[in-house]
Amino acid sequence: MSIISRNYGILMQSIEQMLDLFREAVEGMTDAITFGAFRDCAAQIQKEMAEVFSQERAGDAIVAEISRLQELRDRQLNDAASRLGVIQDCAQRFFAAKDDMDHLTSGLAAIKVMGKVEGARISDGQFGALINDLECYQQAMSRGLAEIGQVNNFVRIQIRYLQPNTLAPMHVSLS
């Protein structure tokens, strides 16, 4: 029973580490998405300002300002595009952690079975409550992993839409 307990402890430490990886991956994706969204919004405002300026009478100051706005917008879009790789890397870590958690949960199920067998062999039900607790924990883990699996699938679908070529430089002509 001590070997089963030790294996259970090792698995629990591994599960805690995987949960930390999930958190880190989600935080990384959130930060990168927020950064990219801010840069994209700033670029859109710069484009709109350049379009407003292009409606005014063309003068050196207007042409210079439109040029500055175009440069700023292009820089903002490049900054936003630079975060796409970060998002994809974080998503890959999330996917890998999910796969590892599935393996750990399978290991937890095996330990539960071993605990039931060993508990029945060495006592008259003294370990029943412990085994039931372990079973409840494993069921909770399985439900949580099912939810994470749904998020995992959603992220896999959404990550396909992140292509750097969707962010194009602006060219405003003077009327």
C-alpha positions, 0 to 999 in steps of 0.5 A: 500500500505504501508503493501505491501511496507513493505513486499517488503522491508522484502523480499528484505532483505531476498533475499540479505541475501540469495545472501550472503549465495550463495557467502559464499557457493561458496567461501567455495567450491572453497577454499576447492577444491583448497586446495584439488587439491593442496594436490592431485597434491603434492601427485602425485609428491611425488609418481612420485619421489618415483617411480624414486628413486625406479629405482635407486640402493637400499641403505639406503638413497634411502629407507629412502627417498622413505619412507619419500615420501610415508609418505608425500604423504599419509599425503597430500591425507589425507589432501585432503580427509579431505576437501571433507566434507567441500565441501559437507557441502558448497554444502548443504548450496548452495542447501538450499539457492537455495530452500529458494530463490525459496520461496522468489521469489514466495513471490515476485510474490505474492507481485507484484500481491497484488501491482497491485490489490491495485494500481488499487483500489486506483489510476488511474495508479499512481503506474503503473511504480512502479509495472512494475519495480517490475515485471521487478525485479521479472523477472530478479530474476527468470532468475538469479535463473534459472541460479543458478538452473543449477549450483545447478544441476551441483553441485549436480551431481558432489558432488556424485563423491567426495568419500574419498575412491578414494584417496588411499595410495601409496606403491612403491616397490624397484626393 
